């Protein structure tokens, strides 16, 4: 049972009493979420600061972003930038900055770099292997802490970027092929895991990564 924080009393007390009076079971769990403000103000038709999610997606599409990517961009904002239980503030400027830095340039850049290294190394037909959610990730989802689950995934993205910077497989492959391939195999596995976990948060992005990995294979 999900309700905003302004409905706490009605949902947790009054509605439960009504259920009991009707001889019906009480709610097993009630999730009370915070408000989404706009530019620091509560959304109001009178003020004219209401944000329509469909307008956000349309605006991205107009800027050349594919519709599926635009939908996941909005999902990303709610997952990573908004707490389930606290108030969160939305502005177009914050949204674009977060999308560009962490989704388009962050995850998108990592995928592009690793696939390019695999192609240059002649690695083809990668078999997807990750089939279980990480226990820490699942704990966050089970407790409705979507933001922490998204942070977990982006920690993995950051670690993969740091691994590339440290090991430099794009250079290593030229002087030590076995070591370079091993590094690239590791990165493909990390992308595999990231994609598997993102299906719970960003299904379109997860599918795109998995399809890219399915087009190659590791010996």
N, C-alpha and C positions, 0 to 999 in steps of 0.2 A: 504494500500500500504506500503510495508516494504522494506527498503533499508539500506545499510551500510552508515556510516557517510561520506565516500569518494564520495557518490553519491547524496549528499544533493542538490547541484546546479542543477544537471541534472534532478532529480526527482521533485523538488519543483518549478523549474522555466522553464527549457527547455521543459520537457515533458508536463507540463501544457499548455505551449504556443502551442505545437503541437496538443494537444487535442482541444484547442480552435479553431485553424485554420481549424480543420477537422469538427468543429461543434459538438463536443462531450463534455459531461459534464466533469468538472475537478474532480480530486480525492477528495473524501470527507475527507480523513484523511491520513496523511503520517507519518509512524513511522520510525524514524532514529535510528538505533542501533549502539553500539560501536563495536570494534574489539575484537576478541579472540586471545590473544598472546600465545606463547608457551615458557615457561622459560624466560619470559621477552622480547622476540623478536617476531617481526611480522612473522607469518608463511610463509615459503618460500620453494618451491621445491629445489631451489639452495642450501639453507642452510641444508635442510633435516630435518626440525623440524615440518613438517606438522603432525597434529594429526588426525587420522581416527577414527571416533566414533565406527565403526564396529570392529576395532582392540581393542578398549577399552573393549567393551562388550565380545569379544572372550577371551581376557586376563583374565577377571573376571570368565568366565565360566571355563576356564582351571584351575582356582584356587578353583573350586568347588561351585561357586555361580550359582544358577539356572538362566537360561537365562532371565526370566521375571524380576527377582530381579536385574540382571545386567543392563537391560534396564532402570529400575527405578532408579538405582544408578546413571546412567548418567543423567537422567532427573533431579534427585535431585541436581546434581552439577550445572546444568544450571539454575535451579530455585532458589537455595539458595545461591550459591557462585558467580553467575554472575549477574551483573546489566544489565537491559534491555538497558539502555542508555549509560553506560560508558564502557570503555575497561575492560576486565577481563583476567587474566592469568591462563593458565592450565599447571599443571605438574602432572605426575602420582603420585608422592609422596603426593601432596596436595589433590588430588582426593581420594586416598585410606584413608588418614587420616580423611577427612571429612565424607566419606562413613562409615567408621568403627565407628567413634565417635557418629555420629548423626542419621544414618539410621539403621545400624545393631545393635549397642549397645544401641543407644538412644531409638528410636521408637520400635525396635524389642524387647529390654529388657522390656520396659513398657508393651507391649502386653503380653509377656510371664508371667510376674509377676501377672498381673491382671487376666489372664485366670487361672493361677494356684490357686490363692486365691478363685476364683469363684468355681473351681472344688473341692477344699478342703472344701468349705462351702456347697457343694451340690446344688449350683444354676445351673439350667438347662433351656434350651430353651429361651434365651433372644430375645426379639422382637425389631428389629431395629426401632428407632423412629424419628431420625433427618431427616427432609425433606426439610430444607431451609438453604441457605447459610447465614452466618453472614454478616451483612451490611458492616462492616469494611473490611472484607475479599473481598467482592464483589467490593468495591470501589477500592481496590488495583488492582484487576483483570481488572476492567473496564478502569483503567488508565495505564494498561500494566506494572504495578510495581509488576512483578511476585515474585521478591525477597522479597518484603514486605509481600506478601500473604503467601509465604513459612515461613517467620519469624513468622507470626501470628500463623500458625499451630504449629510451634515448641515451641512457647510460651505456647501453651496449653499442649504440651507434658511435658515441664518443670514444669508447674503448677501441673500436675497430679503426677509427681515424688515427688514433694514437699508435696503434699497432703498425699501420702503414708508414707513419712518420718515423717510427723506430726501426723497423725491419727493411724498409724500402725495397719491397719485392720487385718493383719495376726496374730497379737497377741490379738487384741480386741475380735475377733470372739470366742476365747476360754473362755473368762470370761463374755462377754456380747454379746450374739448372735445377738440380734436385732440391736444393735449399729454397730456391725461388718458387718452385712449384708447390712445395710444402706450405710456404707462406700463403700462396694464393688459395690453396685448398682450404686452409684454415679460415680465410676471409669469406670464401663461399659458404662454408658451414655457419659462420656468424650471420651472414645475410639470410641464410635458410632459417635460422632460429628467430631472427628479428621479424621476418615475414610471417612465420607461424604464429608468433605472439600478437602481431599487429592485426590478425584477422578478427580479434576480439574488440579492436578499437577503430581501425581503419581498413575495412574489408576490401575496398577497391585497390588501395595501395598494396596491401598484402598479396592480393591476386596478381597484380602487375609484377611484383618482385618474384613471386613463385613461378610465373610464366617465363620470366627472363632466365631464371635459374634452370628451369626445365628444358630450355633450349640448348643447354650445354651439359656436359657430364665430366665427372672426375674419374680417372682410371683407378 
